[in-house]
Amino acid sequence: MSLHPLLNLSDDAFYNILLFLEEHTYMSRVLCKQIAPLCSESRNYVGNDSSLWETILGGYYLNGSGSSTVKAYRARTQRRSSKRLRRTTAREDVIHAHFVIRDSTEMALQEVADMAISKIPKPLSLARLRGVLTNYGPILHINQRSAHGGTFLVDCCRARCVKESVILVCVKELIVKYGASPDVPATEGASYKHLKKKNHNTLPPLVIAASRGMHTIVKYLLKNSSVSITEKGTSRFRLFMNPKKSICGTYTPLEFAEKMKEAEIENGATECQLPSLNACIKLLKDASEISIF
């Protein structure tokens, strides 16, 4: 099948089509790994069309609006270089811009992870989260995993020594404003590589929220995203009644919440002391029944 009609489109039209497939900062991956290998015609197009790469490069210098109207020369002039050096191509500049954003995202991830485990002096808050994202932004790979395997959304759900309401507003900020996906789990040791579930233990945000009894976050994730309720996560969670004991394993969000409830009751908790866990279990059971139909 020939791609000739598609490849004859204007660069702006082709760019807007690519926006439906992927974010502008990941567009080069779609071109190089999905479109270029299709045939020799597409390979030559991706490798030789400098104006297309100029347009993609402009996406790295947007103010976060997602518009594709930035002129190519504005993007090129923002990268300073010595006149003695060979002029870089637009494709090389896209590669450079990608690595810059990747590294900026990694530093932002580390700061958010530090806030999530800190009791003093700077625990997680919406203002501090916004400060980090603004400082390293405006464009970040919001679903990128850190070198330790965490994501912005997972690290916020893991946050200690903060109220559930604080975590909820941070989760809303990441999903609504920055487009974070609840379907991207954390994993240990995956870094920037593609995740292979058979080699890594994964941990989705919904599993954390359910296991910790954060029913407002469970409700929000179920209502405002296409999060999977059957995806399992591997982790260890301490009991509220006896912090010296914990539940660990690989379970779905509902299974983890039920395991936590059973363990809490075994350690002296009553039904009246577990309203949040009960609310999480009810929400997840209702979602499971709806998904069956």
N, C-alpha and C positions, 0 to 999 in steps of 0.2 A: 504493500500500500504506500503510495507516494504522499509525502508531507508537503508537496510543492505549494498547494493553496494556502496552507497555514504559514509556511515560511515566507510567503510573499506579502504577508500583512505588514503594515507599518510597524516600526519598533514600538511606538506608543500603544498600538492595539494589541500587539503580542505581549507587551509588558503587563497590560491590564488583564489579559487572559491568565497569565502566570500568577497574578495576585489572587485569583480564585483557588489556585493550587497550594500556595505557600506564602508566608510572610515575605516582604521584600528582602529582608536580610538573610533569608534562606533560599532565595530564588536561584542563586548560582548552583546550589546543590541539585535542584530540579533539572536545570539545564545540563549539567555535567554528568549526572548519574542516571537520569531517566530519559531525557530527550536525545542527547548526543549519541548514545549507543544504539538508537533505533535503526539507523541506516547511515550510509556515507554522506548522503545529502544533509541530514540533520547534524552530523558530526562536523562537516565543513562550515555549516551555518553558525554553529555555536562557537567554533574555533576562530572564525574569520570576521564575524560581524562586530566590528568595534563600536558602532553606534548603539547596538543593543546593550553592550557592556557599559557604555557611557550612561545610558538610561538607568540601568540597574545600580550603577555606582551612585547616582543621585539619590536613590532610596536610602542610602546609608547616612545621608546628611540632612534628612528631613527633621522637622521639629516634633515628630511623633504623630502627626495628623494622618499619615498614611496616604497622602496625596502623591501622585506621580508626575506632578507638573514642574518639579525642580529642574532647572536647566543644567545640562551636563557640565558646562564650563564652570559653574559655581562649585560643583563638587570637586572638579579637578584642581581648582585653584586653592582649595582648602588644605591640600597636602603639599607642604613646602619641600623642595629638593634642590640640591646644588646644581648649577648650570653645567658643571664639569661632568656630571653623571649622565648616563644614557636616560632619555625620557622614558618613563614607564608607560605601559599600555593601560587601557581602561580595565582590562581583565586582571592585570597585576595589581592595580589599585583596589579592585574589588576584593581580591585575596587579602591584601593588607588591611582593608577596612574591616573585613570579617574577623581577622585575628585580633584587631584592636577592640572590637565589641566583645569578642569572646573573653579577652583578658579583663576588660572592665566589668563584665558580668561576673566573672570569677571573684574579683575583689568585693563586689557588692554582695555576693552570696556569702562570703566569709564574714562580712560585717553583720549580716542578718543572722547567721548561725551563731555568732558570738552573743548577740542580743538575746537570742532565744534561750540560751543556757545561763545567762547572767542574772543574778539577783540584784546586784549592785555593781557599778553605779548606773548602768544604762540598760535596764531591761527593755523588752520589746514594747513599743507603742506605735500608734498610727503615725504620729509626727516624726518619730525616728525612722520608721520604715520609709515614709515619703522623702525624708532627707537623704537617705542612702540612695534611693532610686533616682532622685533628682541629681545628686552629686555625680553619680556614675553614668547617668543617662544623657539625653532623653531616650536613646534607643538602646535596649538591652535584649538579650536572648532570655526572655522571661521564663521559659521552660527548660533552660539549660541546667544540667546537673553539675554540681561543684566537683572538685577533685576528690572530695570525701563522699560524693554520691547524693548529697541533699539538693533540694529545689527550694525556691522561695516559699512556695505554698506549704510544702511539708515542714520546713523549718519553723514557719509561723504556727502551724498546728502543734508542733513539738514544744513550743515555748513554755518555760517554767516560770513560776512566781508571778504570773499575770492573770488577770481576770479573764473569764471566757468571753466577755463582751469585747475586750481588747483584741483577742484573737479573731473574733468574728469580723470586726471592722477591717482588720488587716487582710483577712481572707477576701472580703468583698472588694477591697481596693485592688488586690492583685487580679481577681477574676474580671471585674467590671471595667476597670480603667486600663489594665495592662494585658488582659487576655490570657492570664495563666490558666492552664488546663488541669483540672482535678484528675484527669486520666493519666498524667505523667507521674509515675511513682519515683520515690527515692530509691537508691541502690548503693551498695558499698563497692567502691573501687571501679565504677563504670566511667567516671570522669567525662570526657567529651566523646567517648566512643558510643556506638550504638549498643543498646542494651540487649543482652542475650539472657533470657530468663532462666535458662538451665544452668547458667554459670553465676548468677547473682541472686541474692535475696532482695526482693522488692518490697516497698512499703508505700502504698497509696495514702493520700491524705484522709480519705474516708475511714480507713482502718484505724488511724490514730484518733480521729474524732470519736468514733464509736467506742473504742477501747477506753478512752479517758472519760467517757460519759458526757461529752460536750454536745448535748442534744440540739442546741441552736445552730451549731455548725453542721451537724448531720442533716438537719432539716433544710438548711440553706443549700448545701451541696446537692441534695436530692431534688430540690425544687428548681434550682437555677442552673443546672448543668446536666450533661449527659453522662455523669459519672457511673461507672460500673459497680453494681452492688455484689457481683459474684467474683470480682478479682480478689485474689488472696494476697495477704501481706505477711511478712515475717518480721517479728520483733519481740521485745520483752517489755512488759508494763508492770510497774509496781502496784501493789494493792493499797487502797486508801486505809483500810482498817489495820493492816500490818505491813508497813513499808519494807520490812525485811524480807517479805515474800513477794513473788512476782509470777506472772503467767507469761510463758513464752511458747512460740510455735508458729505455724503457718496456717492462718485461718481467713475466712471471709470477714467482712465487718460485723455481720450478725453473729457469726460463730465466736469471734473474739469478745464481743459484748456479753454474750451468754456465758462464756468461760469466766470472764471477769466477775459477773454477778454470782456465779456458783462459788467462786473462790472467796469473794467477799462475805457471803453468807456462812461459809465454812469457818471463817475467821471472826464470826460474831456479829456481822451486820444483820440488820432487819430490813424488811421491805420498805419501811418508812425512811430508812437511811439511804436508799438507793433510787431516789426519784429520777435522777438524770440518766442513769443506766437503763432504767425501765422505759424511759421516754425514747432513748436511742433504739432499744430493742423493738418497741412498738412501731417506730418510724420505719425501721428496716424491714420488719415483717410486712407492713402495709405495702412498702415498695416492692417487695418480692412477689406478693400476691398480684399486684398490678402488672408486673412484668410478665407473669405467667400468661395473662390474657392478652 
